[in-house]
Amino acid sequence: MSIRVIIAGFKGRMGQSACQMVLSDPELELVAVLDPFETATEWQGIPVFNDKAALEGFEADVWVDFTTPAVAYENTRFALENGFAPVVGTTGFTSQEIEELKELSRSKNLGGLIAPNFALGAVLLMQFATQAAKYFPNVEIIELHHDKKKDAPSGTAIKTAELMAEVRESIQQGASDEEELIAGARGANFDGMRIHSVRLPGLVAHQEVIFGNQGEGLTLRHDSYDRSSFMTGVNLGIKEVVKRHELVYGLEHLL
């Protein structure tokens, strides 16, 4: 029996890639799409909704969300309350919001996934960076994305920093009397680590984690050159959340 999928934010670049992936997989069925600014009532024969309230009581298994940080929390809560297991690629959640959603998912006995990055290489990069941070506490992150991305730092960069902070010796990097001649020159400060966000046309999603030690350096880098790189992870997420009973944060929990 196929898994019935709703895609919110279907008109965006990630949403369109997700629609094509679902349509091409015989194990999945695209049953509805959502976009608040869409006026058409159907897209490729699939019903289109511009108000999620109209999806209450709809027959579906999974809610895929590639919308905007402004509505992602509200959408994920709506999905859980209506029995749809959420697979969310939108970033910008606070740690408190993630905990609230985990608690709600447990009370509804529903699986779910919030993933800062669906590319398997990016998940591996986070794991490798966490291993390295035990031995190289001096580290900076440079994340590079297309110029239409609204949030900075990226969810991937924040998740990478969170994972490293769990195992890294907490130190303040740089000179003790360091001075920024232009505010923000040293990037965002996360537990003493620095995160730098680059936004340029032509980029998709890229991240470098740069470690420094006496007489040596280590650089880990991942590049997504095309949005198709995320679809393996989205597909995996859809097929895994229907088997589970709690929302998780990070694709690594499903690998």
C-alpha positions as CSV (number, residue, x, y, z in Angstrom):
1,M,0.0,0.0,0.0
2,S,1.4,3.4,-1.0
3,I,2.3,6.1,1.5
4,R,0.0,9.1,1.0
5,V,1.9,12.4,1.0
6,I,0.9,16.1,1.3
7,I,3.6,18.7,0.2
8,A,3.4,22.2,1.7
9,G,5.4,24.8,-0.1
10,F,5.1,22.9,-3.4
11,K,5.8,25.9,-5.6
12,G,9.3,26.5,-4.2
13,R,12.4,24.9,-5.7
14,M,12.7,22.3,-2.9
15,G,8.9,21.8,-3.0
16,Q,9.0,21.1,-6.8
17,S,11.9,18.7,-6.4
18,A,10.0,16.9,-3.7
19,C,6.9,16.7,-5.9
20,Q,8.8,15.1,-8.8
21,M,10.5,12.6,-6.4
22,V,7.1,11.5,-4.9
23,L,5.5,11.3,-8.3
24,S,8.3,9.1,-9.6
25,D,8.2,6.6,-6.7
26,P,5.6,3.9,-7.0
27,E,5.6,3.4,-3.2
28,L,4.5,7.0,-2.7
29,E,1.3,8.8,-3.7
30,L,1.0,12.6,-3.9
31,V,-2.5,13.3,-2.6
32,A,-2.5,17.1,-2.0
33,V,-0.2,20.2,-2.3
34,L,-0.4,23.4,-0.4
35,D,0.7,27.0,-1.2
36,P,-1.1,30.1,0.3
37,F,-0.6,32.1,-2.9
38,E,-1.8,29.5,-5.4
39,T,-5.1,30.3,-7.0
40,A,-5.5,27.1,-9.1
41,T,-7.5,24.3,-7.6
42,E,-5.4,21.5,-9.0
43,W,-1.8,20.8,-10.2
44,Q,-1.1,17.8,-12.5
45,G,-4.4,16.4,-11.4
46,I,-3.6,16.8,-7.7
47,P,-5.8,18.9,-5.5
48,V,-4.3,22.3,-4.5
49,F,-5.0,24.0,-1.2
50,N,-4.2,27.5,-0.2
51,D,-5.4,27.2,3.4
52,K,-4.2,24.3,5.6
53,A,-7.3,24.4,7.6
54,A,-9.1,22.8,4.7
55,L,-6.8,19.8,5.1
56,E,-8.3,18.9,8.6
57,G,-9.6,15.3,8.4
58,F,-7.9,14.7,5.0
59,E,-6.7,11.2,4.3
60,A,-2.9,11.3,4.3
61,D,0.1,9.7,6.1
62,V,2.9,12.2,5.7
63,W,3.2,16.0,5.6
64,V,6.3,17.2,3.8
65,D,7.1,20.8,4.5
66,F,9.4,23.1,2.5
67,T,7.8,26.4,3.4
68,T,9.3,29.4,5.3
69,P,10.7,29.7,8.9
70,A,7.7,32.0,9.7
71,V,5.1,29.2,9.3
72,A,7.1,26.0,9.7
73,Y,6.4,25.5,13.5
74,E,2.7,26.2,13.0
75,N,2.6,23.8,10.0
76,T,4.4,21.0,11.9
77,R,2.1,21.4,14.9
78,F,-0.9,21.3,12.5
79,A,0.4,18.1,10.8
80,L,0.9,16.3,14.1
81,E,-2.6,17.4,15.4
82,N,-4.2,16.0,12.3
83,G,-2.4,12.7,12.2
84,F,0.1,13.4,9.5
85,A,3.7,12.4,10.2
86,P,5.8,15.5,9.4
87,V,9.0,15.5,7.3
88,V,10.3,19.1,7.6
89,G,13.1,20.6,5.6
90,T,12.3,24.2,6.6
91,T,14.8,25.6,9.1
92,G,14.6,28.3,11.8
93,F,13.1,26.2,14.7
94,T,14.2,27.1,18.2
95,S,15.3,24.3,20.5
96,Q,12.2,24.9,22.7
97,E,9.9,24.5,19.6
98,I,11.6,21.3,18.7
99,E,11.1,19.9,22.2
100,E,7.4,21.0,22.2
101,L,6.9,19.2,18.8
102,K,8.7,16.0,20.1
103,E,6.3,16.0,23.1
104,L,3.3,16.5,20.9
105,S,4.4,13.7,18.6
106,R,4.8,11.3,21.5
107,S,1.3,12.1,22.7
108,K,-0.1,11.4,19.2
109,N,2.1,8.3,18.8
110,L,3.4,9.7,15.5
111,G,6.8,9.7,13.9
112,G,8.3,12.8,12.4
113,L,11.5,14.4,11.2
114,I,12.9,17.9,11.2
115,A,16.1,17.8,9.2
116,P,18.4,20.9,8.8
117,N,19.8,19.1,5.7
118,F,18.6,16.1,3.7
119,A,21.8,15.5,1.8
120,L,23.5,12.3,3.1
121,G,26.9,13.9,2.6
122,A,26.0,16.8,4.8
123,V,24.8,14.4,7.5
124,L,28.2,12.6,7.2
125,L,30.0,15.9,7.4
126,M,28.3,16.7,10.7
127,Q,29.3,13.3,12.1
128,F,32.9,13.7,11.0
129,A,33.1,17.2,12.4
130,T,31.8,15.9,15.8
131,Q,34.6,13.3,15.8
132,A,37.2,15.9,15.0
133,A,36.0,18.5,17.6
134,K,37.1,16.2,20.4
135,Y,40.7,16.7,19.4
136,F,40.6,20.1,17.6
137,P,38.6,22.6,19.8
138,N,39.6,25.6,17.6
139,V,37.1,25.5,14.8
140,E,35.2,27.8,12.5
141,I,32.2,27.1,10.2
142,I,31.7,28.8,6.8
143,E,28.3,28.0,5.2
144,L,27.5,29.2,1.7
145,H,24.0,29.3,0.2
146,H,22.1,30.9,-2.6
147,D,21.1,34.6,-2.1
148,K,17.3,33.8,-1.7
149,K,17.9,31.9,1.6
150,K,16.2,33.9,4.3
151,D,17.8,32.6,7.6
152,A,21.4,32.9,8.7
153,P,23.2,30.9,9.9
154,S,21.9,27.9,8.1
155,G,20.1,25.2,10.1
156,T,23.0,22.8,9.0
157,A,25.6,25.1,10.5
158,I,23.7,25.5,13.8
159,K,23.2,21.7,14.0
160,T,26.9,21.1,13.3
161,A,27.9,23.6,16.0
162,E,25.4,22.0,18.5
163,L,26.9,18.5,17.8
164,M,30.5,19.8,18.2
165,A,29.6,21.7,21.4
166,E,28.5,18.4,23.0
167,V,32.0,16.9,22.8
168,R,34.4,20.0,22.3
169,E,36.3,21.6,25.1
170,S,34.6,24.9,25.6
171,I,37.1,27.6,24.8
172,Q,36.9,31.2,23.5
173,Q,38.8,31.4,20.2
174,G,41.0,34.2,18.9
175,A,43.0,36.8,20.8
176,S,41.6,37.8,24.2
177,D,41.9,41.5,23.1
178,E,40.5,40.9,19.6
179,E,38.6,43.9,18.2
180,E,36.1,43.9,15.3
181,L,36.7,47.0,13.2
182,I,33.4,46.4,11.5
183,A,30.6,44.7,13.5
184,G,30.1,41.1,12.5
185,A,33.6,40.7,10.9
186,R,34.3,37.6,13.1
187,G,30.9,36.0,12.4
188,A,28.3,34.7,14.9
189,N,29.6,33.3,18.2
190,F,28.4,29.8,19.2
191,D,30.0,28.6,22.4
192,G,33.3,30.3,21.3
193,M,33.1,28.8,17.8
194,R,32.5,31.2,14.9
195,I,30.0,30.8,12.1
196,H,30.2,32.8,8.9
197,S,27.3,32.9,6.3
198,V,27.9,33.6,2.6
199,R,25.0,34.4,0.3
200,L,25.6,34.6,-3.4
201,P,23.7,33.8,-6.6
202,G,24.8,30.6,-8.3
203,L,25.4,28.7,-5.0
204,V,23.0,25.9,-3.8
205,A,24.2,24.6,-0.3
206,H,27.8,24.3,0.8
207,Q,29.6,24.1,4.2
208,E,33.2,24.0,5.4
209,V,34.3,23.2,8.9
210,I,37.9,24.4,9.4
211,F,39.9,23.1,12.4
212,G,43.2,24.6,13.5
213,N,46.0,23.3,15.8
214,Q,49.6,23.9,16.3
215,G,51.3,23.3,13.0
216,E,48.4,21.7,11.3
217,G,44.9,22.2,10.0
218,L,41.9,20.0,9.0
219,T,39.1,21.1,6.6
220,L,35.9,19.2,6.0
221,R,33.7,20.3,3.2
222,H,30.4,19.3,1.6
223,D,28.8,20.6,-1.5
224,S,25.3,20.2,-2.8
225,Y,25.4,21.3,-6.5
226,D,21.8,20.5,-7.2
227,R,18.6,20.1,-5.2
228,S,18.4,16.5,-6.3
229,S,21.1,15.8,-3.7
230,F,18.4,16.3,-1.0
231,M,15.8,14.0,-2.4
232,T,17.4,10.7,-1.3
233,G,17.1,11.9,2.3
234,V,13.5,13.2,1.8
235,N,12.5,9.8,0.4
236,L,14.1,8.0,3.3
237,G,12.4,10.3,5.8
238,I,9.0,9.7,4.3
239,K,9.4,6.0,4.4
240,E,10.8,5.9,7.9
241,V,8.5,8.3,9.8
242,V,5.5,6.1,9.2
243,K,7.2,3.3,11.1
244,R,8.0,5.5,14.1
245,H,6.3,7.0,17.2
246,E,8.3,10.1,17.9
247,L,9.7,13.1,16.0
248,V,13.5,13.4,15.7
249,Y,15.7,16.3,14.9
250,G,18.4,15.3,12.3
251,L,18.4,12.8,9.5
252,E,21.2,10.9,11.2
253,H,18.6,9.4,13.7
254,L,17.0,7.5,10.8
255,L,20.1,6.2,9.1
